[in-house]
Amino acid sequence: MIVRLGEERDFPGFLALAAEVEHWFGPMVDERGFHDAVRAHIRRSLALVAVASDTGPPLGGLLFGVEGATHHVHWLVVSEGARGAGAGRALMADATRRWVRGPGTLEVVTFGTDHPGAVASGARAFYTRLGFTPAEHAAPGPEGGSRQVFRRNVD
């Protein structure tokens, strides 16, 4: 598996990944705001893709951001067929290596405990295995489901 910076040629792959998870996250594929966010992350070199080969479609994608000492995973999705094969872990490791400098925190907003995607996606368990701890509740997602911040301190 290769993890590399996302490029404009990966945009359709980001939309394909989004299509797989819209039932959990709400509309993205046809949303101009999502398109603009993906393209902005690509232009700023803050998007990653995990691929089986350099010319293959993304198995996973990640959008990242930094505000002072707080680092944010804005979006992380792994295709259903690649889940459990290490793509998410590889994306997070690469993002951390590239962009995370301490002291500070690394944060992600994921599903709340009562959201159907909390168990089905494995997101909460995934972030816990990476050393994140559940923190405060966040605003509901666009589909109305609960959200929670997960945070990890970085030295």
N, CA, C and O of each residue as an XYZ file, in Angstrom:
620
protein
N       0.849     -1.176      0.000
C       0.000      0.000      0.000
C       0.892      1.236      0.000
O       1.903      1.294      0.700
N       0.502      2.205     -0.787
C       1.217      3.472     -0.904
C       0.333      4.568     -0.322
O      -0.855      4.638     -0.635
N       0.903      5.422      0.520
C       0.215      6.626      0.977
C       0.968      7.798      0.369
O       2.188      7.903      0.495
N       0.220      8.680     -0.294
C       0.844      9.832     -0.945
C      -0.088     11.030     -0.833
O      -1.260     10.904     -0.478
N       0.465     12.185     -1.144
C      -0.360     13.385     -1.183
C      -1.441     13.232     -2.248
O      -1.189     12.714     -3.336
N      -2.626     13.684     -1.924
C      -3.710     13.678     -2.894
C      -3.452     14.697     -3.984
O      -2.868     15.754     -3.745
N      -3.896     14.362     -5.179
C      -3.746     15.233     -6.340
C      -5.111     15.427     -6.982
O      -6.058     14.703     -6.673
N      -5.211     16.404     -7.875
C      -6.485     16.673     -8.547
C      -7.019     15.412     -9.232
O      -8.232     15.209     -9.280
N      -6.147     14.577     -9.753
C      -6.594     13.337    -10.413
C      -7.291     12.382     -9.441
O      -7.982     11.458     -9.871
N      -7.113     12.601     -8.128
C      -7.746     11.761     -7.108
C      -9.145     12.242     -6.727
O      -9.852     11.558     -5.987
N      -9.554     13.415     -7.225
C     -10.845     13.969     -6.839
C     -11.997     12.983     -7.057
O     -12.813     12.817     -6.150
N     -12.103     12.319     -8.220
C     -13.189     11.339     -8.376
C     -13.116     10.210     -7.342
O     -14.150      9.685     -6.927
N     -11.911      9.837     -6.927
C     -11.748      8.809     -5.902
C     -12.253      9.276     -4.544
O     -12.852      8.499     -3.801
N     -12.013     10.552     -4.216
C     -12.563     11.096     -2.974
C     -14.085     11.050     -3.010
O     -14.719     10.723     -2.006
N     -14.678     11.375     -4.160
C     -16.142     11.320     -4.277
C     -16.651      9.885     -4.161
O     -17.702      9.648     -3.566
N     -15.914      8.927     -4.726
C     -16.319      7.522     -4.615
C     -16.278      7.069     -3.151
O     -17.166      6.345     -2.699
N     -15.255      7.492     -2.417
C     -15.181      7.165     -0.991
C     -16.346      7.811     -0.246
O     -16.975      7.176      0.600
N     -16.629      9.065     -0.560
C     -17.740      9.769      0.092
C     -19.060      9.054     -0.168
O     -19.903      8.964      0.724
N     -19.245      8.550     -1.373
C     -20.499      7.863     -1.717
C     -20.720      6.643     -0.829
O     -21.860      6.287     -0.534
N     -19.641      6.005     -0.406
C     -19.761      4.813      0.436
C     -20.228      5.119      1.857
O     -20.731      4.233      2.548
N     -20.062      6.377      2.299
C     -20.353      6.687      3.697
C     -21.392      7.784      3.890
O     -21.593      8.250      5.011
N     -22.048      8.200      2.822
C     -23.051      9.259      2.960
C     -24.178      8.866      3.912
O     -24.759      9.731      4.567
N     -24.491      7.582      3.996
C     -25.550      7.157      4.915
C     -25.167      7.422      6.372
O     -26.047      7.501      7.228
N     -23.880      7.561      6.669
C     -23.431      7.873      8.020
C     -23.149      9.360      8.209
O     -23.420      9.913      9.275
N     -22.604     10.010      7.177
C     -22.139     11.388      7.302
C     -23.093     12.423      6.733
O     -22.966     13.610      7.036
N     -24.030     12.005      5.928
C     -24.888     12.956      5.245
C     -24.358     13.241      3.847
O     -23.311     12.721      3.460
N     -25.077     14.064      3.089
C     -24.734     14.316      1.689
C     -23.350     14.932      1.519
O     -22.970     15.853      2.241
N     -22.606     14.406      0.553
C     -21.303     14.949      0.203
C     -21.093     14.961     -1.306
O     -20.649     15.966     -1.861
N     -21.404     13.867     -1.965
C     -21.059     13.682     -3.374
C     -21.585     14.806     -4.248
O     -20.879     15.255     -5.151
N     -22.781     15.268     -4.012
C     -23.375     16.326     -4.834
C     -23.295     17.696     -4.177
O     -23.904     18.647     -4.666
N     -22.560     17.813     -3.085
C     -22.482     19.065     -2.340
C     -21.266     19.889     -2.761
O     -20.124     19.449     -2.633
N     -21.532     21.073     -3.257
C     -20.463     21.973     -3.712
C     -19.465     22.264     -2.584
O     -18.260     22.337     -2.826
N     -19.963     22.427     -1.360
C     -19.074     22.705     -0.228
C     -18.070     21.590      0.007
O     -16.909     21.851      0.324
N     -18.515     20.338     -0.147
C     -17.596     19.211      0.007
C     -16.570     19.215     -1.120
O     -15.380     19.011     -0.881
N     -17.024     19.444     -2.335
C     -16.100     19.508     -3.485
C     -15.033     20.574     -3.240
O     -13.842     20.334     -3.437
N     -15.482     21.766     -2.804
C     -14.542     22.859     -2.563
C     -13.553     22.503     -1.455
O     -12.367     22.816     -1.555
N     -14.043     21.844     -0.391
C     -13.162     21.467      0.714
C     -12.103     20.459      0.267
O     -10.931     20.598      0.619
N     -12.501     19.457     -0.497
C     -11.533     18.461     -0.984
C     -10.490     19.145     -1.856
O      -9.289     18.939     -1.679
N     -10.952     19.956     -2.793
C     -10.006     20.622     -3.711
C      -9.080     21.580     -2.956
O      -7.900     21.683     -3.288
N      -9.599     22.274     -1.953
C      -8.757     23.182     -1.163
C      -7.685     22.402     -0.406
O      -6.531     22.827     -0.361
N      -8.052     21.272      0.187
C      -7.060     20.443      0.890
C      -6.007     19.922     -0.090
O      -4.821     19.881      0.238
N      -6.434     19.529     -1.281
C      -5.478     19.055     -2.295
C      -4.517     20.188     -2.667
O      -3.304     19.979     -2.694
N      -5.037     21.372     -2.950
C      -4.192     22.513     -3.341
C      -3.190     22.876     -2.244
O      -2.056     23.248     -2.544
N      -3.594     22.772     -0.987
C      -2.712     23.138      0.130
C      -1.823     21.977      0.568
O      -1.108     22.086      1.564
N      -1.861     20.865     -0.171
C      -1.076     19.662      0.167
C      -1.421     19.165      1.564
O      -0.539     18.798      2.339
N      -2.736     19.157      1.882
C      -3.225     18.650      3.163
C      -4.235     17.524      2.951
O      -5.120     17.303      3.777
N      -4.086     16.816      1.831
C      -4.928     15.654      1.528
C      -4.003     14.474      1.251
O      -2.977     14.608      0.584
N      -4.391     13.319      1.777
C      -3.641     12.084      1.530
C      -4.563     11.042      0.930
O      -5.768     11.043      1.181
N      -3.983     10.147      0.132
C      -4.707      8.976     -0.349
C      -3.857      7.742     -0.087
O      -2.628      7.786     -0.141
N      -4.543      6.643      0.196
C      -3.900      5.328      0.288
C      -4.330      4.581     -0.963
O      -5.522      4.494     -1.261
N      -3.364      4.043     -1.693
C      -3.639      3.342     -2.950
C      -2.868      2.032     -2.976
O      -1.836      1.889     -2.321
N      -3.384      1.077     -3.743
C      -2.673     -0.196     -3.903
C      -1.524     -0.028     -4.888
O      -0.485     -0.672     -4.748
N      -1.708      0.835     -5.881
C      -0.659      1.168     -6.842
C      -0.808      2.640     -7.169
O      -1.881      3.213     -6.978
N       0.252      3.258     -7.658
C       0.209      4.699     -7.874
C      -0.869      5.124     -8.871
O      -1.291      6.281     -8.869
N      -1.308      4.214     -9.707
C      -2.338      4.565    -10.687
C      -3.712      4.038    -10.303
O      -4.683      4.265    -11.025
N      -3.808      3.335     -9.174
C      -5.079      2.761     -8.746
C      -5.963      3.769     -8.038
O      -5.502      4.835     -7.630
N      -7.241      3.425     -7.892
C      -8.160      4.318     -7.181
C      -7.842      4.338     -5.688
O      -7.286      3.370     -5.169
N      -8.182      5.418     -4.990
C      -7.920      5.476     -3.553
C      -8.677      4.388     -2.775
O      -9.870      4.166     -2.977
N      -7.942      3.728     -1.888
C      -8.539      2.799     -0.929
C      -9.017      3.573      0.294
O      -9.892      3.118      1.031
N      -8.433      4.739      0.493
C      -8.792      5.594      1.602
C      -8.309      6.994      1.340
O      -7.405      7.218      0.535
N      -8.926      7.947      2.034
C      -8.534      9.340      1.893
C      -8.615     10.054      3.217
O      -9.400      9.682      4.090
N      -7.795     11.093      3.368
C      -7.731     11.857      4.600
C      -7.545     13.325      4.251
O      -6.750     13.666      3.375
N      -8.281     14.194      4.939
C      -8.129     15.644      4.825
C      -7.685     16.156      6.183
O      -8.248     15.766      7.206
N      -6.676     17.031      6.206
C      -6.027     17.424      7.455
C      -5.980     18.937      7.580
O      -6.073     19.654      6.583
N      -5.835     19.420      8.807
C      -5.673     20.842      9.048
C      -4.958     21.105     10.354
O      -4.921     20.250     11.238
N      -4.390     22.294     10.471
C      -3.671     22.691     11.679
C      -4.101     24.106     12.046
O      -4.129     24.999     11.199
N      -4.434     24.295     13.310
C      -4.730     25.620     13.862
C      -3.900     25.770     15.116
O      -4.256     25.240     16.169
N      -2.796     26.488     15.011
C      -1.895     26.646     16.151
C      -1.341     25.297     16.575
O      -0.745     24.580     15.771
N      -1.540     24.954     17.843
C      -1.040     23.683     18.377
C      -2.067     22.563     18.283
O      -1.855     21.467     18.803
N      -3.197     22.850     17.607
C      -4.237     21.832     17.455
C      -4.245     21.328     16.023
O      -4.398     22.102     15.078
N      -4.080     20.031     15.877
C      -4.057     19.364     14.576
C      -5.383     18.639     14.399
O      -5.864     17.983     15.322
N      -5.970     18.757     13.217
C      -7.311     18.214     12.991
C      -7.338     17.215     11.838
O      -6.858     17.500     10.741
N      -7.905     16.048     12.102
C      -8.278     15.147     11.020
C      -9.679     15.603     10.625
O     -10.647     15.341     11.339
N      -9.783     16.280      9.493
C     -11.076     16.803      9.051
C     -11.972     15.715      8.471
O     -13.197     15.783      8.578
N     -11.348     14.709      7.855
C     -12.146     13.672      7.182
C     -11.226     12.484      6.942
O     -10.115     12.653      6.438
N     -11.667     11.312      7.288
C     -10.920     10.079      7.030
C     -11.926      9.007      6.675
O     -12.815      8.686      7.465
N     -11.780      8.451      5.473
C     -12.664      7.380      5.015
C     -11.821      6.308      4.343
O     -10.922      6.606      3.558
N     -12.122      5.067      4.661
C     -11.506      3.913      4.001
C     -12.623      3.162      3.294
O     -13.696      2.954      3.860
N     -12.371      2.758      2.065
C     -13.390      2.033      1.306
C     -13.770      0.744      2.018
O     -12.950      0.123      2.694
N     -15.001      0.363      1.858
C     -15.500     -0.830      2.542
C     -14.626     -2.051      2.262
O     -14.351     -2.837      3.168
N     -14.194     -2.213      1.027
C     -13.378     -3.367      0.655
C     -11.984     -3.365      1.244
O     -11.324     -4.403      1.279
N     -11.522     -2.198      1.713
C     -10.165     -2.099      2.263
C     -10.148     -1.983      3.780
O      -9.074     -1.960      4.382
N     -11.316     -1.908      4.408
C     -11.351     -1.755      5.870
C     -10.740     -2.977      6.551
O     -10.969     -4.117      6.148
N      -9.970     -2.712      7.576
C      -9.309     -3.780      8.320
C      -7.989     -4.214      7.731
O      -7.334     -5.105      8.271
N      -7.578     -3.591      6.615
C      -6.330     -3.982      5.952
C      -5.186     -3.007      6.221
O      -4.103     -3.152      5.654
N      -5.417     -2.016      7.081
C      -4.340     -1.111      7.469
C      -4.312      0.226      6.749
O      -3.415      1.030      7.004
N      -5.258      0.494      5.861
C      -5.245      1.761      5.123
C      -5.456      2.947      6.061
O      -4.748      3.948      5.951
N      -6.410      2.854      6.975
C      -6.662      3.940      7.909
C      -5.466      4.204      8.795
O      -5.082      5.354      9.007
N      -4.884      3.153      9.305
C      -3.696      3.282     10.161
C      -2.539      3.902      9.374
O      -1.815      4.747      9.900
N      -2.363      3.487      8.115
C      -1.290      4.039      7.283
C      -1.532      5.523      6.994
O      -0.590      6.316      7.021
N      -2.768      5.902      6.721
C      -3.084      7.311      6.492
C      -2.792      8.141      7.739
O      -2.198      9.215      7.647
N      -3.204      7.650      8.889
C      -2.967      8.386     10.139
C      -1.472      8.482     10.455
O      -1.004      9.528     10.905
N      -0.731      7.421     10.229
C       0.711      7.448     10.490
C       1.401      8.457      9.580
O       2.273      9.203     10.027
N       1.017      8.483      8.310
C       1.630      9.414      7.371
C       1.262     10.851      7.721
O       2.120     11.734      7.689
N      -0.002     11.094      8.054
C      -0.435     12.441      8.428
C       0.325     12.920      9.663
O       0.768     14.067      9.717
N       0.473     12.050     10.642
C       1.181     12.407     11.866
C       2.641     12.728     11.566
O       3.185     13.713     12.065
N       3.261     11.898     10.756
C       4.669     12.130     10.391
C       4.839     13.450      9.638
O       5.785     14.194      9.898
N       3.940     13.739      8.721
C       4.051     14.940      7.883
C       3.752     16.232      8.638
O       4.478     17.218      8.504
N       2.686     16.226      9.429
C       2.119     17.495      9.860
C       2.030     17.727     11.368
O       1.822     18.865     11.788
N       2.175     16.709     12.183
C       1.941     16.891     13.619
C       3.256     17.196     14.331
O       4.210     16.420     14.284
N       3.272     18.343     14.987
C       4.407     18.762     15.796
C       3.886     19.136     17.171
O       2.897     19.859     17.286
N       4.533     18.659     18.199
C       4.106     18.964     19.549
C       4.902     20.117     20.113
O       5.842     20.597     19.479
N       4.545     20.556     21.274
C       3.417     20.034     22.043
C       2.094     20.559     21.475
O       2.016     21.648     20.907
N       1.084     19.752     21.650
C      -0.236     20.123     21.176
C      -1.179     18.951     21.261
O      -0.968     18.013     22.030
N      -2.222     19.018     20.461
C      -3.198     17.934     20.430
C      -3.523     17.582     18.993
O      -3.383     18.395     18.080
N      -3.961     16.344     18.821
C      -4.478     15.844     17.558
C      -5.928     15.485     17.825
O      -6.227     14.720     18.743
N      -6.840     16.042     17.014
C      -8.266     15.862     17.252
C      -8.980     15.370     16.003
O      -8.577     15.641     14.872
N     -10.052     14.640     16.256
C     -10.953     14.208     15.196
C     -12.360     14.191     15.781
O     -12.555     13.844     16.946
N     -13.323     14.565     14.975
C     -14.726     14.455     15.379
C     -15.269     13.203     14.707
O     -15.223     13.073     13.484
N     -15.780     12.291     15.511
C     -16.322     11.049     14.983
C     -17.716     10.815     15.567
O     -18.286     11.688     16.222
N     -18.240      9.644     15.321
C     -19.601      9.330     15.728
C     -19.748      9.284     17.247
O     -18.856      8.823     17.960
N     -20.899      9.776     17.727
C     -21.245      9.611     19.128
C     -21.621      8.163     19.395
O     -21.832      7.390     18.460
N     -21.704      7.793     20.666
C     -21.956      6.400     21.039
C     -23.282      5.868     20.517
O     -23.412      4.666     20.284
N     -24.272      6.741     20.328
C     -25.587      6.274     19.889
C     -25.773      6.310     18.371
O     -26.843      5.952     17.878
N     -24.759      6.733     17.630
C     -24.868      6.811     16.173
C     -24.707      5.412     15.574
O     -23.821      4.670     15.996
N     -25.546      5.034     14.599
C     -25.423      3.706     13.981
C     -24.035      3.432     13.395
O     -23.597      2.282     13.363
N     -23.343      4.470     12.935
C     -22.011      4.286     12.372
C     -20.935      4.051     13.400
O     -19.827      3.648     13.048
N     -21.233      4.294     14.675
C     -20.221      4.151     15.722
C     -19.669      2.738     15.775
O     -18.461      2.544     15.913
N     -20.541      1.759     15.666
C     -20.111      0.361     15.713
C     -19.857     -0.166     14.304
O     -18.836     -0.805     14.047
N     -20.791      0.105     13.396
C     -20.691     -0.451     12.041
C     -19.418     -0.007     11.332
O     -18.818     -0.796     10.602
N     -18.996      1.233     11.531
C     -17.790      1.725     10.861
C     -16.522      1.336     11.603
O     -15.448      1.259     11.006
N     -16.641      1.091     12.890
C     -15.462      0.794     13.703
C     -14.650      2.031     14.044
O     -13.546      1.908     14.576
N     -15.172      3.235     13.748
C     -14.393      4.468     13.910
C     -13.963      4.704     15.353
O     -12.798      5.007     15.610
N     -14.886      4.571     16.290
C     -14.532      4.843     17.683
C     -13.436      3.884     18.169
O     -12.481      4.311     18.819
N     -13.571      2.619     17.861
C     -12.555      1.638     18.253
C     -11.225      1.926     17.547
O     -10.159      1.789     18.149
N     -11.288      2.320     16.283
C     -10.087      2.654     15.512
C      -9.305      3.775     16.195
O      -8.104      3.644     16.430
N      -9.983      4.868     16.510
C      -9.278      5.997     17.125
C      -8.782      5.650     18.529
O      -7.710      6.101     18.930
N      -9.534      4.869     19.265
C      -9.089      4.442     20.591
C      -7.799      3.625     20.477
O      -6.873      3.816     21.265
N      -7.736      2.717     19.502
C      -6.515      1.917     19.299
C      -5.314      2.796     18.951
O      -4.173      2.421     19.218
N      -5.566      3.962     18.358
C      -4.474      4.873     18.002
C      -4.114      5.830     19.138
O      -3.318      6.749     18.947
N      -4.696      5.619     20.316
C      -4.337      6.413     21.481
C      -5.207      7.628     21.731
O      -4.897      8.429     22.613
N      -6.277      7.788     20.988
C      -7.213      8.893     21.217
C      -8.146      8.529     22.372
O      -8.411      7.355     22.628
N      -8.629      9.548     23.053
C      -9.629      9.330     24.095
C     -10.856     10.176     23.783
O     -10.738     11.282     23.255
N     -12.038      9.652     24.113
C     -13.257     10.433     23.893
C     -13.225     11.696     24.747
O     -12.810     11.667     25.905
N     -13.669     12.803     24.159
C     -13.712     14.077     24.866
C     -15.134     14.634     24.786
O     -16.101     13.877     24.873
N     -15.263     15.921     24.626
C     -16.574     16.554     24.642
C     -17.414     16.172     23.418
O     -16.897     15.745     22.386
N     -18.712     16.342     23.576
C     -19.617     16.111     22.460
C     -19.472     17.257     21.470
O     -19.128     18.376     21.852
N     -19.730     16.981     20.221
C     -19.659     17.987     19.161
C     -21.052     18.177     18.571
O     -21.979     17.427     18.879
N     -21.182     19.172     17.734
C     -22.462     19.422     17.071
C     -22.857     18.203     16.249
O     -21.989     17.506     15.723
N     -24.148     17.938     16.132
C     -24.605     16.806     15.312
C     -24.139     16.947     13.864
O     -23.902     18.055     13.382
N     -24.013     15.824     13.187
C     -23.648     15.828     11.781
C     -24.800     16.317     10.927
O     -25.911     16.491     11.429
N     -24.555     16.542      9.639
C     -25.597     17.060      8.757
C     -26.787     16.117      8.616
O     -27.881     16.548      8.253
N     -26.581     14.844      8.897
C     -27.678     13.880      8.837
C     -28.429     13.810     10.162
O     -29.413     13.080     10.286
N     -27.955     14.584     11.168
C     -28.618     14.637     12.467
C     -28.041     13.703     13.514
O     -28.495     13.713     14.658
N     -27.054     12.898     13.155
C     -26.472     11.947     14.100
C     -25.508     12.596     15.074
O     -24.910     13.630     14.777
N     -25.362     11.987     16.233
C     -24.489     12.541     17.267
C     -23.019     12.419     16.871
O     -22.627     11.526     16.121
N     -22.223     13.344     17.397
C     -20.788     13.378     17.153
C     -20.061     13.617     18.464
O     -20.617     14.172     19.412
N     -18.791     13.182     18.498
C     -17.957     13.370     19.677
C     -16.523     13.622     19.227
O     -16.040     13.019     18.268
N     -15.858     14.520     19.935
C     -14.441     14.781     19.700
C     -13.633     13.659     20.331
O     -13.912     13.240     21.454
N     -12.629     13.173     19.605
C     -11.611     12.271     20.155
C     -10.301     13.038     20.076
O     -10.022     13.707     19.081
N      -9.493     12.937     21.139
C      -8.294     13.775     21.248
C      -7.119     12.927     21.713
O      -7.265     11.987     22.494
N      -5.948     13.298     21.201
C      -4.701     12.661     21.619
C      -3.665     13.772     21.828
O      -3.483     14.623     20.958
N      -3.005     13.761     22.955
C      -1.937     14.715     23.198
C      -0.704     14.306     22.413
O      -0.411     13.119     22.267
N       0.016     15.303     21.908
C       1.274     15.040     21.204
C       2.378     15.862     21.854
O       2.201     17.042     22.154
N       3.500     15.226     22.061
C       4.641     15.881     22.714
C       5.554     16.522     21.699
O       6.566     17.118     22.068
